[in-house]
Amino acid sequence: MTTAPVWLRRDGDDVVICVHVQPGAARSAIVGEHGSSLKLRLGAPPVDGKANAELTAFIARLLGLPRPRVSIVSGLSSRQKRLRVASADVDTVVAALSRPDA
């Protein structure tokens, strides 16, 4: 079993990820860590929920999951957000989000 990073925790069968987002980037990418959060750049503006939609789609794409399994549980209008990945394996999530090409 992989040691989970500080930005990730198990919640029952789900995984909760703390993220710090920077919307309006040229493309979506994982940048590294920002305090106790995973830092992401999002290739969408913070207007009309576009950045939030890109965030859930981007994480789902990286994890190879259907988009509805990734949801924002807090921080809809903030750069600091908590995501819930339904029925996810911690080791798989850590491996997918720790890839250098992500």
Residue pairs with C-beta under 8 A, 6 or more apart in sequence:
1 90
1 91
2 90
2 91
2 94
2 95
4 10
4 90
4 94
5 33
5 38
5 94
5 98
6 33
6 36
7 17
7 18
7 19
7 33
7 36
7 37
7 38
8 15
8 16
8 17
8 18
8 38
8 90
8 93
8 94
8 97
9 15
9 16
10 16
10 90
11 84
13 86
13 87
13 88
14 84
14 85
14 86
14 87
14 88
15 84
15 85
15 88
15 89
15 90
15 93
16 73
16 82
16 83
16 84
16 85
17 38
17 59
17 82
17 83
17 85
17 93
17 97
18 36
18 37
18 38
18 80
18 81
18 82
19 37
19 38
19 39
19 40
19 55
19 80
19 81
19 82
19 83
20 34
20 35
20 37
20 38
20 39
20 40
20 79
20 80
20 81
21 39
21 40
21 41
21 42
21 51
21 55
21 79
21 81
22 31
22 39
22 40
22 41
22 42
22 79
23 42
23 44
23 45
23 46
23 50
23 51
23 54
24 42
24 44
24 45
24 46
24 51
25 41
25 42
25 43
26 43
27 41
27 43
28 40
28 41
28 42
28 43
28 44
28 54
28 58
29 40
29 41
29 102
30 38
30 39
30 40
30 62
30 97
30 102
31 39
31 40
31 41
32 38
32 39
33 39
37 80
38 97
40 55
40 58
42 51
42 54
42 55
42 58
43 54
44 50
44 51
44 53
44 54
45 51
52 72
52 76
55 72
55 81
55 83
56 67
56 70
56 71
56 72
56 83
57 67
59 70
59 83
59 85
59 97
60 66
60 67
60 69
60 70
62 96
62 97
62 99
62 102
63 70
63 85
63 88
63 92
63 93
63 96
63 97
64 96
65 85
65 88
69 85
69 86
69 87
69 88
70 83
70 84
70 85
70 86
71 83
71 84
71 86
72 81
72 82
72 83
72 84
73 82
73 83
73 84
74 81
74 82
75 81
75 82
85 93
96 102
